[in-house]
């Protein structure tokens, strides 16, 4: 009978798309980006800024919203945390 080394347990790797959203900093950056986009857009409309400036702030707001929503989706799909038994 041949006795070899036991196969190591393989950890399941998360998809590469989860990498930017798996940290709480993505949520904070998303909230800040959304607020900056909304405030910048309102300020641009009130001061009579050009179209490119307003579209830029709208883009920042959309990217911030995408980061915040992406974090929420990734966290909701995570398995619940379980403490290790000793």
C-alpha positions in Angstrom: 0.0 0.0 0.0 1.4 3.4 -1.0 1.0 6.1 1.5 1.6 9.7 0.3 1.0 13.1 1.6 -2.6 14.0 2.0 -4.1 16.4 -0.5 -4.1 20.0 0.9 -7.5 21.6 1.3 -8.1 24.1 -1.4 -9.7 27.3 -0.5 -12.5 28.5 -2.8 -11.3 31.7 -4.5 -13.7 34.6 -5.0 -14.2 35.8 -8.6 -11.9 38.6 -9.7 -14.8 41.0 -9.9 -15.2 40.9 -6.1 -11.8 42.3 -5.5 -12.6 46.0 -5.7 -15.9 45.7 -3.8 -14.9 43.3 -0.9 -13.5 46.0 1.3 -15.5 48.5 3.4 -13.4 51.3 1.9 -15.3 50.8 -1.4 -18.5 51.7 0.4 -17.0 54.8 1.9 -15.5 55.9 -1.4 -18.8 55.2 -3.1 -20.8 57.3 -0.7 -18.3 60.2 -0.9 -18.3 60.0 -4.7 -22.1 60.0 -4.9 -22.3 63.0 -2.5 -19.6 64.8 -4.5 -21.4 64.1 -7.7 -24.7 65.4 -6.5 -23.2 68.5 -4.8 -21.1 69.3 -7.8 -23.9 68.9 -10.3 -26.2 71.2 -8.2 -23.4 73.7 -7.9 -22.7 73.5 -11.6 -26.3 74.2 -12.5 -26.6 77.1 -10.0 -23.4 78.8 -11.1 -24.0 78.3 -14.8 -21.1 75.9 -15.5 -20.5 74.4 -18.9 -21.9 71.1 -20.1 -18.6 69.2 -19.6 -18.3 70.2 -16.0 -21.8 69.1 -15.2 -21.4 65.8 -17.1 -18.2 65.2 -15.2 -19.9 65.6 -11.8 -22.7 63.4 -13.0 -20.1 60.7 -14.0 -18.5 61.0 -10.6 -21.8 60.5 -8.9 -22.7 57.4 -11.1 -19.3 55.8 -10.4 -19.7 56.4 -6.7 -23.2 54.9 -6.7 -21.8 51.9 -8.6 -19.1 51.4 -6.0 -21.6 51.6 -3.1 -24.1 49.2 -4.7 -21.3 46.8 -5.7 -20.1 46.6 -2.1 -23.7 45.9 -0.9 -24.2 43.2 -3.5 -20.9 41.5 -2.6 -21.4 41.6 1.1 -24.9 40.2 0.8 -23.6 37.2 -1.1 -20.9 36.4 1.5 -21.4 33.5 3.8 -22.1 34.5 7.4 -19.1 34.8 9.6 -18.5 31.9 11.9 -16.0 31.8 14.7 -13.5 29.0 14.5 -13.8 26.2 17.1 -10.7 25.6 19.1 
